[in-house]
Structures are given as C-alpha cells and as structure tokens.
C-alpha cells in the first residue's frame, strides 16, 4: 500500500458493516478517501450527499472522507485497499464482475463471516480463486473479524478486532489503516482460525437465540455457547487453525457479542424461530443478511468431512433446514450420552 497520506479505499457493499468500516478507515486517517459502492440509489445518495446511510445507519453522520457511488469501477479506481462487505453468497459473482477493475498492488480486506454454500470455501479462498487470473497473480488478502457490532462502532463505542493475513506485514499494514481511538486491531497469521470461528459463531448466535426464545434461562444459554465454542475449536484445529484463535477476539469475543446482543441478526433469527415464526418471515424482518442460514449446511458438511462432531451446529442446521422444532432440538442435545467434557 502507498503512504497513508495518499490512501484511497474502495468498500464494496453499503450495508451497516461496510458503511461503518468506511467510517473507521476515514477516522483513522484524515487524508484517506473512502468510496463505498452500493446498488441502492437512496443509500448511495444519502452517503454521498448527506453523509448518512439512511437505510442501515440512520442518524449516524459519516466523516467527510467517506463518499459513495453506484459505479464499482469508479470506487475501485486507484484503490490501495479493496474492502469486501457484500453477503458471502453474493461475493463470487460480485468479485468476478468487477475483477478487472481491481488495481494491481491493492490489498483485499474481507469483513465477511461465512462459507460459500456450494463449495464450503472460506472467503479468502473464494477471493484467491476469482482473482487468480490477475496479471500479477491474486492480491494479498486480509480478514477483519471480532466482536464488531456495526451500530456500536458507528456510534464510536470502543471495541477490539483481529486483522489476519498469511503475511504478517500485510496484517500490520491493514491494522494501521483501521486503528482509531475506538477501534483497536490486533494482528494474526491464523487466517483459517479467524475465518472458521467467524462463520461458526453465527450458528452459535442462532442457538442462543433459540434458547432465549424458549425461555430456557441464562444457564442454558451459557452452556450452549461454551459447548459451541468447544465444537468450533475442534473444527478449527482439524482444518489447520489454532485453538488460541477461538479463545480470542475472533472466536469467544465475537461469540459473546453476537450471542448476547439484539443487534445481532443471527441472534434475532433464533429468537423468532423459537417463537414459532416462519423462517421466511423472520428473515424478511431482519433488515439485512443472516449468514447462518446459508452457512449452516456448509459448516455441518465441512465438519463431517474432517470427522469433527458438532452437535450444537447440527441441531441449528436441523431447525433451519429440516423443520425441526427448537424444543425438540434442545431435548436432543440434553439427551446425548454422558461423557467427558473434552470429548
């Protein structure tokens, strides 16, 4: 990346987290120019003309360094950082459509938490596949993940996050680009652990939401979260990641925030389903994408392929895709054979 004083950033995706991260980047450097690409005319005009995203962050005034466009080529022109903030299942098509406009030497930064449904690939793997044909080869990719509820960060409430990249220098450069008084990044080279933990925590949020909606109590919610994190650790390690990552910001930290907060769409999804609402109706009322729906099958099948048992995740998948009643799912978890906690 070029010197911070001349930094230009493209953010592909004008939802709540993409817009919030644009704010973070602009706050991190008074000289940064951040261009958000979006599809909806009212969102783009709101950001460009009134410094506000009226659909996703009403009432939050964005810094002067943030603007927006409906032209992806315009957003990408000259960008040092290309930030991905579109839904995971739309990533491949979106990136393929605009791959030729990604500038040579740009660093790609993923804000996404999920797996591609058809391939079970992580986001960085999808990016590398799609951009493999770039004249200079696929660009370096970093992942930002942690307890990062967009609305709180947009209000400049403090949080920490992890920036992971295979190249430590890339992770450090991206961390510097998004470091502010309220957004504190730490670096990691465990891309697998950060991405897998981020994908699975969405399913844990659904599970905790189901428990909450059923009125099972705080003990049940804590038990689901703890057992879900143990499952996550087994999967991360089987895929080559580190258990320490799951114990940190990108794992437990993210899970604590997502499972406990009504700001989490996946949490609200679980609550709604437990109250007997139809999946389609709950999703329609969330105001954004709940990545757990598309990711649940991928995580379940990925775990089965490496021989990792994930009972909590399997029950969430059954509720989401096989019509299992949340109360039956809870009963099945409680009826599992008694055994060692570490098993």
C-alpha positions as CSV (number, residue, x, y, z in Angstrom):
1,X,0.0,0.0,0.0
2,X,1.1,3.6,-0.7
3,X,1.8,6.1,2.1
4,X,-1.1,6.7,4.5
5,X,-1.4,10.3,3.4
6,X,-2.5,9.3,-0.1
7,X,-4.6,6.3,0.8
8,X,-7.7,5.5,-1.3
9,X,-10.1,2.8,-0.3
10,X,-12.9,1.1,-2.1
11,X,-15.6,-0.6,0.1
12,X,-17.8,-3.0,-1.9
13,X,-21.1,-3.1,0.0
14,X,-23.1,-0.3,1.5
15,X,-24.8,-2.2,4.4
16,X,-24.3,-1.4,8.0
17,X,-20.9,-3.0,8.5
18,X,-19.4,-1.8,5.2
19,X,-20.5,1.7,5.9
20,X,-19.3,1.6,9.5
21,X,-15.9,0.3,8.4
22,X,-15.7,3.1,5.9
23,X,-16.1,5.5,8.8
24,X,-13.4,3.7,10.8
25,X,-10.9,4.0,7.9
26,X,-11.7,7.7,7.4
27,X,-11.4,8.3,11.1
28,X,-8.0,6.5,11.1
29,X,-6.5,8.9,8.6
30,X,-7.7,12.5,7.8
31,X,-6.2,12.1,4.4
32,X,-7.9,8.9,3.4
33,X,-10.6,8.9,0.7
34,X,-13.1,6.1,1.1
35,X,-15.5,5.3,-1.7
36,X,-18.4,3.0,-0.8
37,X,-20.0,1.1,-3.7
38,X,-23.7,0.3,-3.3
39,X,-26.6,-0.7,-5.5
40,X,-29.5,1.2,-3.9
41,X,-29.8,4.8,-5.2
42,X,-31.2,6.1,-1.9
43,X,-28.3,4.6,0.1
44,X,-25.7,5.9,-2.2
45,X,-27.1,9.4,-2.5
46,X,-27.6,9.5,1.3
47,X,-23.9,8.8,1.9
48,X,-22.6,11.0,-1.0
49,X,-24.9,14.0,-0.4
50,X,-25.8,13.9,3.3
51,X,-23.0,11.8,4.9
52,X,-25.6,9.3,6.2
53,X,-26.7,5.8,5.3
54,X,-30.5,6.2,5.8
55,X,-31.3,2.6,5.4
56,X,-28.8,0.9,7.7
57,X,-27.3,3.6,10.0
58,X,-29.9,6.4,10.3
59,X,-28.8,9.2,12.5
60,X,-25.1,8.5,12.2
61,X,-23.1,11.2,10.5
62,X,-20.2,9.9,8.4
63,X,-16.8,11.6,8.1
64,X,-16.1,14.0,5.2
65,X,-13.6,11.4,3.8
66,X,-16.5,9.0,3.0
67,X,-18.4,9.1,-0.2
68,X,-20.4,6.6,-2.3
69,X,-21.1,5.6,-5.9
70,X,-23.2,3.1,-7.8
71,X,-20.3,2.6,-10.3
72,X,-17.9,-0.1,-9.0
73,X,-15.2,0.9,-11.4
74,X,-15.2,4.4,-10.0
75,X,-15.0,3.1,-6.5
76,X,-12.1,0.7,-7.4
77,X,-10.1,3.2,-9.4
78,X,-6.7,3.7,-7.8
79,X,-7.7,1.9,-4.6
80,X,-4.9,0.7,-2.2
81,X,-7.4,-1.3,-0.1
82,X,-10.4,-3.1,-1.5
83,X,-12.8,-3.9,1.3
84,X,-15.4,-6.7,0.8
85,X,-18.7,-6.1,2.6
86,X,-21.3,-7.9,0.4
87,X,-23.1,-11.0,1.6
88,X,-20.9,-14.1,1.4
89,X,-23.2,-15.9,-1.1
90,X,-23.0,-12.9,-3.5
91,X,-19.2,-12.5,-3.2
92,X,-18.1,-14.7,-6.1
93,X,-20.4,-13.1,-8.7
94,X,-19.7,-9.6,-7.5
95,X,-16.0,-10.0,-7.5
96,X,-15.9,-11.8,-10.8
97,X,-18.0,-9.0,-12.4
98,X,-15.5,-6.3,-11.2
99,X,-12.2,-8.3,-11.1
100,X,-10.6,-6.4,-14.0
101,X,-11.1,-3.2,-12.1
102,X,-9.2,-4.3,-9.0
103,X,-5.9,-2.3,-9.2
104,X,-2.6,-4.1,-9.2
105,X,-1.0,-4.0,-5.8
106,X,-4.2,-3.5,-3.9
107,X,-4.8,-5.4,-0.7
108,X,-8.2,-7.1,-0.4
109,X,-9.8,-6.9,3.1
110,X,-12.7,-9.2,3.9
111,X,-15.2,-8.2,6.5
112,X,-17.3,-11.3,5.8
113,X,-18.2,-14.1,8.1
114,X,-19.4,-17.3,6.5
115,X,-18.7,-20.0,4.0
116,X,-19.7,-20.3,0.3
117,X,-22.7,-22.6,0.3
118,X,-21.9,-24.6,-2.8
119,X,-18.2,-25.1,-2.3
120,X,-17.8,-24.7,1.5
121,X,-14.9,-22.4,0.8
122,X,-13.8,-19.7,3.1
123,X,-13.9,-16.1,1.8
124,X,-10.2,-15.8,1.3
125,X,-10.3,-19.0,-0.8
126,X,-13.0,-17.6,-2.9
127,X,-11.1,-14.3,-3.4
128,X,-8.0,-16.2,-4.4
129,X,-9.9,-18.4,-6.9
130,X,-11.7,-15.5,-8.6
131,X,-8.7,-13.2,-8.7
132,X,-6.2,-15.9,-9.7
133,X,-6.1,-14.6,-13.3
134,X,-4.9,-11.1,-12.3
135,X,-1.8,-10.1,-14.3
136,X,0.2,-10.0,-11.1
137,X,-1.5,-13.0,-9.5
138,X,-4.0,-13.0,-6.7
139,X,-3.6,-10.0,-4.4
140,X,-2.8,-10.3,-0.7
141,X,-5.9,-10.8,1.4
142,X,-6.6,-9.9,5.0
143,X,-9.5,-10.7,7.2
144,X,-11.1,-8.4,9.9
145,X,-13.1,-10.2,12.5
146,X,-14.0,-9.8,16.1
147,X,-16.8,-8.5,18.5
148,X,-17.7,-5.9,15.9
149,X,-21.4,-5.0,16.1
150,X,-21.7,-2.3,13.5
151,X,-24.1,0.1,15.2
152,X,-22.0,0.4,18.4
153,X,-18.9,1.0,16.3
154,X,-20.7,3.6,14.1
155,X,-21.5,5.4,17.4
156,X,-17.8,5.2,18.2
157,X,-18.1,3.0,21.2
158,X,-14.9,1.1,21.9
159,X,-14.1,-2.4,20.6
160,X,-11.2,-4.6,19.5
161,X,-10.8,-6.8,16.5
162,X,-8.3,-9.1,14.7
163,X,-6.7,-8.5,11.4
164,X,-5.4,-11.8,10.0
165,X,-3.3,-12.4,6.9
166,X,-0.8,-15.0,5.9
167,X,1.8,-12.3,5.5
168,X,2.4,-10.6,8.9
169,X,3.4,-7.3,7.1
170,X,0.1,-7.2,5.3
171,X,-1.8,-7.8,8.6
172,X,0.2,-5.0,10.2
173,X,-0.4,-2.6,7.4
174,X,-4.2,-3.2,7.4
175,X,-4.3,-2.9,11.2
176,X,-2.6,0.5,11.0
177,X,-5.1,1.6,8.3
178,X,-8.1,0.9,10.6
179,X,-6.7,1.9,14.1
180,X,-8.6,4.6,15.8
181,X,-9.3,5.7,19.4
182,X,-12.4,3.4,19.5
183,X,-11.3,0.6,17.1
184,X,-8.3,-1.4,18.3
185,X,-6.9,-4.0,15.9
186,X,-4.6,-6.9,16.9
187,X,-2.8,-8.9,14.2
188,X,-2.7,-12.7,13.5
189,X,-1.5,-15.0,10.8
190,X,-4.1,-17.6,11.6
191,X,-6.4,-16.9,8.6
192,X,-8.1,-20.3,8.9
193,X,-8.9,-20.0,12.5
194,X,-10.3,-16.4,12.2
195,X,-12.5,-17.2,9.2
196,X,-13.8,-20.5,10.6
197,X,-14.5,-19.1,14.0
198,X,-16.3,-16.1,12.4
199,X,-18.5,-18.4,10.3
200,X,-19.5,-20.8,13.2
201,X,-20.3,-18.0,15.7
202,X,-23.3,-17.1,13.6
203,X,-24.7,-20.5,14.2
204,X,-24.0,-20.2,17.9
205,X,-25.9,-16.9,17.9
206,X,-28.9,-18.7,16.4
207,X,-28.6,-21.5,19.1
208,X,-28.5,-18.9,21.9
209,X,-31.4,-17.0,20.4
210,X,-33.4,-20.3,20.2
211,X,-32.6,-20.9,23.9
212,X,-33.7,-17.4,24.8
213,X,-36.9,-17.5,22.9
214,X,-37.8,-20.8,24.5
215,X,-37.2,-19.3,28.0
216,X,-34.6,-21.9,28.9
217,X,-32.7,-19.4,31.1
218,X,-29.2,-18.0,31.3
219,X,-27.6,-21.3,32.3
220,X,-28.8,-22.9,29.1
221,X,-27.6,-20.0,27.0
222,X,-24.1,-20.2,28.6
223,X,-24.0,-23.9,28.2
224,X,-24.9,-23.7,24.5
225,X,-22.2,-21.0,24.0
226,X,-19.5,-22.9,25.8
227,X,-20.2,-26.2,24.1
228,X,-20.5,-24.4,20.7
229,X,-17.0,-22.8,21.3
230,X,-15.6,-26.3,22.1
231,X,-17.0,-27.6,18.8
232,X,-15.6,-24.6,17.0
233,X,-12.1,-25.3,18.5
234,X,-12.2,-28.9,17.3
235,X,-13.1,-27.8,13.8
236,X,-10.6,-25.0,13.6
237,X,-7.8,-27.4,14.7
238,X,-8.9,-30.1,12.3
239,X,-8.6,-27.5,9.4
240,X,-5.2,-26.4,10.5
241,X,-6.0,-23.4,12.6
242,X,-5.1,-22.6,16.2
243,X,-7.2,-23.2,19.4
244,X,-5.8,-19.9,20.7
245,X,-7.7,-18.1,18.0
246,X,-11.0,-19.5,19.2
247,X,-10.2,-18.4,22.7
248,X,-9.5,-14.8,21.5
249,X,-11.3,-11.9,19.9
250,X,-12.2,-13.6,16.6
251,X,-13.7,-16.6,18.5
252,X,-15.0,-16.2,22.0
253,X,-15.0,-12.4,21.8
254,X,-17.1,-12.4,18.7
255,X,-19.4,-15.1,20.0
256,X,-20.0,-13.3,23.3
257,X,-21.1,-10.1,21.5
258,X,-23.2,-11.8,18.8
259,X,-24.9,-14.3,21.1
260,X,-25.8,-11.8,23.7
261,X,-26.9,-8.8,21.6
262,X,-30.2,-8.0,20.0
263,X,-28.2,-6.0,17.4
264,X,-27.2,-9.4,16.0
265,X,-29.4,-10.6,13.1
266,X,-28.5,-14.2,13.7
267,X,-29.5,-13.9,17.4
268,X,-32.8,-12.4,16.5
269,X,-33.3,-15.1,13.9
270,X,-33.1,-17.8,16.6
271,X,-35.4,-15.9,18.9
272,X,-38.0,-15.5,16.1
273,X,-37.9,-19.2,15.2
274,X,-38.3,-20.3,18.8
275,X,-41.5,-18.3,19.0
276,X,-43.0,-20.2,16.1
277,X,-42.4,-17.7,13.3
278,X,-41.7,-19.0,9.8
279,X,-38.1,-18.7,8.6
280,X,-39.1,-16.6,5.6
281,X,-41.0,-14.1,7.8
282,X,-38.1,-13.8,10.3
283,X,-35.6,-13.2,7.6
284,X,-37.8,-10.6,6.0
285,X,-37.9,-8.6,9.2
286,X,-34.2,-8.6,10.0
287,X,-33.2,-5.7,7.8
288,X,-30.1,-7.5,6.5
289,X,-28.5,-10.8,5.8
290,X,-28.3,-13.6,8.4
291,X,-25.3,-15.5,7.2
292,X,-26.1,-18.5,9.5
293,X,-28.9,-19.8,7.1
294,X,-26.6,-20.3,4.1
295,X,-23.5,-21.2,6.2
296,X,-25.1,-23.9,8.5
297,X,-25.1,-26.7,6.0
298,X,-21.6,-25.9,4.8
299,X,-20.2,-26.0,8.4
300,X,-22.0,-29.2,9.1
301,X,-20.8,-30.9,5.9
302,X,-17.3,-29.5,6.4
303,X,-17.1,-30.9,9.9
304,X,-18.4,-34.3,8.8
305,X,-15.7,-34.4,6.1
306,X,-12.9,-34.0,8.7
307,X,-14.5,-36.2,11.3
308,X,-15.5,-33.5,13.8
309,X,-18.7,-33.9,15.8
310,X,-20.6,-30.6,16.2
311,X,-23.9,-31.4,18.0
312,X,-25.0,-27.8,18.6
313,X,-24.3,-26.8,15.0
314,X,-26.1,-29.9,13.7
315,X,-29.2,-29.1,15.7
316,X,-29.2,-25.5,14.4
317,X,-28.9,-26.8,10.9
318,X,-31.9,-29.2,11.5
319,X,-34.0,-26.3,12.8
320,X,-33.1,-24.0,9.8
321,X,-33.3,-26.6,7.0
322,X,-35.2,-29.7,8.1
323,X,-38.1,-28.2,10.0
324,X,-37.1,-29.5,13.5
325,X,-38.8,-27.7,16.3
326,X,-36.4,-25.8,18.5
327,X,-37.8,-27.5,21.6
328,X,-37.0,-30.9,20.1
329,X,-33.5,-29.8,19.2
330,X,-32.9,-28.8,22.8
331,X,-34.2,-32.1,24.0
332,X,-31.9,-34.0,21.7
333,X,-28.9,-32.1,22.9
334,X,-29.8,-32.8,26.5
335,X,-30.3,-36.5,25.8
336,X,-26.8,-37.1,24.4
337,X,-24.8,-39.8,26.3
338,X,-22.9,-38.7,29.4
339,X,-19.2,-38.4,28.8
340,X,-16.1,-36.3,29.3
341,X,-16.4,-32.6,28.7
342,X,-13.4,-32.6,26.4
343,X,-14.9,-35.3,24.1
